Amino acid sequence: MNDALIVSGLRVGTIVAMLGGIGVFVLSRGWYERPSSALPEDVNPADHMVEPSLDMRRDISVTMTWLMTFALTILFVAAGLPKLGSPTFMASQFEGWGYPETLRQVIGGIEVLGAIFLLIPRVAFWAACVLGAVMAGSIATHLAAGQFLMSLIPMAVLGVITYVAAKRRPQAYGLGS
């Protein structure tokens, strides 16, 4: 395996782990730990004195949506960063498919930005739609190149993206009709 790929994967893993740790730290410092005097005047202090429950059985649908969102975020960041850099294996793949060099970088940028936007519930539906279009293009590319087994990976990812898009649709936030 290419050493640059391993180093790149370790970097991405470290960044994701650090962001996760920061997120857990921030979430652990919720309203419930603040003294009543630190709460805004319109907030009832009694509502924020109990530690939030992390019981997954309470709403498994929400838990599964977030788990799939985090998995997709890690997957797309890990897939997009090498496309933004200049690893020779990515460049040779896109060249072999007959695509220009700039398309590789555009796809990598879309994947990384889409992964970040998946974490924001109000725009996650639209990010999932864009990433779904990228996966549809990936499926078509692999099938046109005769790489039938390789097309199964983006098909599976497209299925997970579809689930997340369905759960994050705008109607859930009162943005659509």
N, C-alpha and C positions, 0 to 999 in steps of 0.2 A: 504494500500500500504506500502511496505517495506520502512522504514526510510532511510536505506542506499542507496536505489535506488533514492529517492528524493534528498538526499544530493549529490549523484554522478551527477544527472541531473543538479542540480544547479551549480555545479563546472564546468561542461562542458559548460553550457550556459554562465557562466561568462567568461570563457576563450574565447569562440567564440565571445562574444560581445566585449571583449578587443581587440582581434585580428582584428575584423572588424573596431573598432574605430581607431586602429593604421593604418590600411590600408587606411581608409578614410583620415586620417591626412596626410599620406605620399602622397597619390594621389592629395590632395589639394595643395601640395607644388610642383607643376609641373614646367616645364621649363618656362611657361608663366609668373610666378611671379619673375623670376630671372632677375637681371639687365643684359644688353647686355654684360657687361664685364665678367660675370660669365659663359657665354655660350662657348662651344668649338669653335674654329676658323672656322671649316667647317660647322657650323650651321647658317642658316639665321635667325637673330633675329626677323625679321618681321613675321616669321611663328610661333613664340612662344609668342606673346604678347596678343593673344586673349584667353580668358578663354575657356576651352574645354566645349562642349555641352553635357549635360546629357539627351538630348531629346530621350526618348524611342521610339518615332515614327520613328526616323531616320533609325534604323536597328533593327527591332523587333526580328529577328532570333538570332542575337548576344546577345541581352538582355535576351531572353528566355533561351539560352544556359547557360549564366552565372547564371541566377536565379536557374535553375535546378542543375547546378554544386554546387552552395552554399547550396542548400537544401540537395543534396546527401552527401556533406561533413559533414554537421551537423548530418544527419541521421547516417552515418557510424561511425563517431566519437562517437556519443551517443550509438550506438549498439556495437561498438568494445571495448570501455573502460571497461564495466562490464565484458566482457569475459576475459580481461587481468587481472582483479582483482580476487577476490575469493568470489563473492556473491553465496550463496548457491542455489538460484533458477537457475542460469546458470549452475552450476555444476550438479544439479539434472536433468536438461533438457538434457544435453549431455549424462549423465549416462543413462537416460531413453531411449535414442535413440541408446545406445550401442556404443557410441564413447569414445575414451580414453580422459583423462584429458588434455593431451598435445594438442590435436586437437582443443579444445576450445580456448586455448591460441594462437595457430597458427592462427586460424580464426580471433580472436580479433586483433592480430597484423596486419594481412593482411587488415582488414577493416580500421584500423586507418591509416596505411601507405597509403593505396589506396585512402582514403579520402584526405589526404594531397597532394598526387600526382595528384588528379583530378584538383587541383587548378593551376597546371602548364600546360599551353596549349600544349607544345611540348610532354609531356608524358601522357597527360590526356587520349588519346586513349588507350594506353596500360594499364593504371590503370583501365579504364572502362572495358576492356576485362577481367582483373583478377577479378575485383569485380563482373562482370557478371557471371563468372565461380562459384564464391562463392554463388551467388544468385541461380544459377542453382542447385547447391548442396543443398541449403536450400529448394528449391522447391521439389526436389526429397526426401529429408529427411521427410518433412512434409507429402507428399503424401504417402510414405512408412509407416509412423506412423499413417496414417488414419486421419490426421489433415487437412482436405480438405479446410476448411475456412482459416486456418492459412497460407496455401500455397498461398492464394491470395495476401498477403502482399509482399512476395518476387517477385511474378509475376509482380506486379505493379512497384516495384523498378527496376526490370530487364527491363521493358519497358522504364523507364526514363533513365537508364544507356545506353540502346541501342541508344536512341536519342542523348545523349551526345557523345557517341562513334562515331556516324555517323557525327556529327558536328566537332569533333576533330580528324578526321582521318588524317594520316600522309600526304596524298596528299595535304591537305590544307597548309602544310608548306614546300612543295617541298622535303619531305624526302622519298617518295615512288614513284613508277612509275604510 
